[in-house]
Amino acid sequence: MKHQTDFLELLQIDYEKYPVIAVVGGGGKTSLIYRLTDELLDRGKRVIITTTTHMAGETELPFVRGGDAVKVQETLDREGYVIAAEYEEETGKYASLEEGKLEELKKLCDVMLVEADGAKHHPVKVPAEWEPVIPACADIVISVIGLDCLGQPISQSAYRMERTSEFLKKSWEAPITEEDIVKIATSICGLFKDVEERVYRVYLNKSDILTEKAPAEHIVEELEKKHTIAAYGSLWEE
């Protein structure tokens, strides 16, 4: 399906040079991964989708349990893309493969998209000590933040609200501001954690819920001042 917005261009992603893309942060990661997959398929690229944590199961999509290389190759030849992961029957979610398996599978595709964090549909988060789970092979990290957190209490909008409250030095009932989003997106204790020398992007999702675009534009401008490429939009847009 063709969309009005090209997210590969919006986020300035050079997938030829940097083919392994990890997505972290708040709600919208899975939707972004599938949107990028559509765009890559339109460009004739072969795509593997996987996770280092958990990812919502989609039974109608091509899936290879355990990431068997032969089956992955066959599915890529047939479909152009495949989800390669373990599967948890009790939760109905895809689960992580071993790091060595990711290294093996990335050679079979043009681009690998990795969901590398969890937020249980909350729009924003500050990672715990063991998060995110960015694979060593990742070239790019994209942080996702939902703009529906703006003006909402930390207690309602943040995953790991205690950690977010501590990080921002605010009470649980304090509203999240534009400045808070900039801080979370750029701090090594926030979503920039473990990015290291990788290419980094920030995607501000759900701009469609804003009555005006000024807050999103202000956040993008502030992030650019910190040498962070960012963009805003809506994954619901057709």
N, C-alpha and C positions, 0 to 999 in steps of 0.2 A: 504494500500500500504506500502511495506517495503522500508525503506530509508537507505542509507549508514550511516548516522549519527543518533545516538540515543540522542535526546536533553535532555531527562530526566537524562541520565547518564552524558552528556556533562556539564550540569548545576548543577549536583550533587543534584538533587531534591529528598528528602525523602518524597514522597507523602503519605506514610502510616502514618508517624508521623505528617506531616504538609499538610493536605488535601485541604486547601483553598488557592489558588494561585492568587494573583493580579498582573496584568501586566501593567506597566506604561512606559512613555517615548515617543520615536519617532516612526516613521513609521515601521511597521512590527509586531505590537502587535497582530493584528487579525490573521495573518499568523502563528505566533508562537503558539497562542492558539489552532488553528486547528491542527498544527503539534503535539503538546502535546496530544491533544485529540486522534489522530490516535494511538500514542504510548501507551496511557493508555488503549484504547480499545483492542489493541493487547495483553495487559497484563490481559484482562478480567475485567477491572474496569468500573464502571458506572460513567458517567461524565455529569455534568451540566455546561453549558456555559452561562454566563450572563454578565451584564455590570452595572457600577454605573454612566456612562456618556452616550455615544452613541457608537454604533458599526454598521458596515456596514451590511445591511440586506442580507440574503441569502435565497431566496424563496424556494429552493429545499431541504433545510435541515429541520429536525424535529424541530418544534417550538411550544411552548405553550405560548400564549399571556397572560400576567398578572401573569404567574407563578402559575396557579391553581395546587395545590399539587396533587390532584387525577389524573389529566391529565398528570402532570409531571411523576408521578409514572408509569402510563400506558405506556407512551412513553419510559421511561427508560427500562421497561420490554421488550418492543418490539424492540427498536433500540439500546439500550445500552448507548445512549447519547441524550441530548436534549438542545436546546437553550430556556432558560426561561427568558423572558423580556417583557417590554411593546413594542409597535410598533407605530412609528410615520408615518402616511400615507403621510404627506406632504414631508417628507425627505426620506422615505423608509429605515429608520434606526431603529435598536433596541434601546430602551431607558431603563432607570434604573427602577429597582424595589425598594421598600422600604427596609430599613435595616432589619426590622423584618421578611420580606418575605425571605430574603437571609438566615437568621438564621433558618427558618423553612425548606427551601429547602435543605440546606446542609446536613440534616439528612437523606435525601433520596438517596444520591449518595456516591460514594467512594471519588471522587475528584470534587471540584468546581473550575472552571477557570473564573476569573473576569477581563474584560477589564476595567481598572480604570482610564483612562486618554485619552486625545485626542491630536492629533498633525497634523491632516489634511494632512497626508502623508509626512510631513517633517521628515528628518532623526534624528533631535536632537531638544531638547527644554529645557528651564528652566521654571519650572512651575510658574503660576501666584499665587496670594495669595490664591485663592479658590481651587487650584489644588495640587496634584491629589486627587481623591475621593476614597481613600483606605477604604474598609469596615472594621468595627471593628472586624469581624470574620476572616480576612485574616491572614494566618500563614506565608506566604512567599510573598515577593515582588520581581518581576523581572523587572529590567529596561532595555529597549531596545534602542539602539543607532545605527543608520545606519552609516557605515564607509564611505559612499559616501559623508558625510559632510566634510571629511578631505581635507584641502586645498581650500575649497569653502568659499566664503564670508558669514558672518553671515546673511546678508540680503537675501541670496538665500537659505540657508540650514536650518536655525533655525525657528521653530514655536515660536511665541512671540519674534520676533527678538529684539525688544526694551529691553525686560527684559534680554534676553541673552547677548546683548551688554553691558548693565549695569552690569550684574553679572561678566562678563569676563573682564570688564574695557577696552573694545576695541571698535573701530568704527564699524559701520554696514558693512563696506567693508573689514574689516580685515578677513583673512582666519582662519578657525578653525583648531587648531593643536591637536596633540596627548595629550599634557598637558591639553588643554582645555577640552577634553573628560574626562580625569581622574578627573579633578576638578568638572565638571558637574555631573559625576556619583557618587561622594563621598560626596558632600556637602549637609548639611541639608537645604540649600537654593536651591539646585539642585535636582537631582533625588533621593537622599537619604531622601528627605523631607517626614516627617510623617511615616518613616519606623519604627522608635522607636526600640522596642525589637524584631521585627520580623526577620526571616531569610531573607537575602538579596543576590540577584544574579544580575550580569550584563551580558547582552547578546549583543555582537557587531555583528550586522547583515551586510550582503552584503560584506563579505570578498572576494567574487568572483570578485568584481570590482577592487581590488587592483592588481597591476602588481607584487608585492611581498608581502609576509606575515609579513615582519619585523615590519611595523607600528602596526598591530593588536597584534602581539606578545609583542611588547614593552608596549602597553596600558595594556594588561593583566598582565604583570610583575609588572607594576607600581601600578595597582589596588591590586594585591596580597600583595605588600609591605604595603598597607593600610588595610590589613586584609579583603579584599573584593574578593570573589570568582567570577571570570569572565571567559567567553569563547567567542570565535569568530567562525563564520561560515556563511553559506548562507541558507536561507529558500527556495531558488530556487533549491537547490541540490536535485536530485532524488536518 
